[in-house]
Every structure is written in C-alpha cells, then in structure tokens.
Amino acid sequence: MGILTVDEFHPMAGGNFQIIIDEQPAVEIRLSEIRAQQVRDFPGKLREPFSLFFEGGQGVFCPQGNYRLRHAASGWEAEMFIVPVGEVPDGGYRYQAVFN
C-alpha cells in the first residue's frame, strides 16, 4: 500500500469502519468528517495533510494507538494511529487520525 491521501477517503465519508483488535470483537466506528489542509510545498512533501474524524458507539473506548481499520462496505483496510479527542452526545467517543 502506498501513501494514503485524502482523496482515498472521500468515497468512504459517512461510512462504517471496524477497528480490528487481535482476537477481540471488532469495534464499530463511523467516518464522520474529513478535514483537508492546504500547506505550502516544501522539500520532501509527499501529500497534502489531512485529518479523519471517527465516531464510536456508546460505552466503547479505544485508547490512543495504532489500530487496523476496515471499511465495512468495501473491505478496504489500513493501519492508523488514532487518538480519542472527546465524547459525542450519545455517549460514544470521537477519534482523530492525522496524516502529515
């Protein structure tokens, strides 16, 4: 797999993902927001930076770390470092993955 870009995620916006954790049941999350950033070119720049925001269901919390995420509809998978950034109104958590 090459370098992930924001364009790969636009078709998956609003879609459901699963966090795969070894032998445990998958954790369901939804890609709720994609936030692209424009920065000036610099030596070694490989892509435009962007962030993905996911929302998880009530009562499930994943601490920050590297996780394998699978898009539920297509089966697409990638490993990402996600960080919990707050709670959502239904009692679940919001997570962010940053790509620089």
Phi, psi and omega in degrees: 000137180276197179286130179288139177236163181299327182298331179294334187265340181305317178293344182261001181303133181081355183277163179270140176235163174237136171268121182266120182234094178040237185271001184277160175299145180295147177262127182274131174221164181236137176283100188268337183203143173237125183236107179271151178233140176261126176229158178295152175295148176211158181302131179089000180294126184253340182195165171284134179295150177203162176234145172247138176242131181240151174236132180254166182284169183298137173080002179246126181231130174246122177292163180301144180164179176276130180223150172272123178250138179237129175285122188299320185284320187258340184084359178303138181226149173200155174267136181221151172267116180243151182230131174290131183241004177155177178261157174252161187305329182278003178098359176276190182238153177254135182237152179232139170240127182251134178238114180257000000 
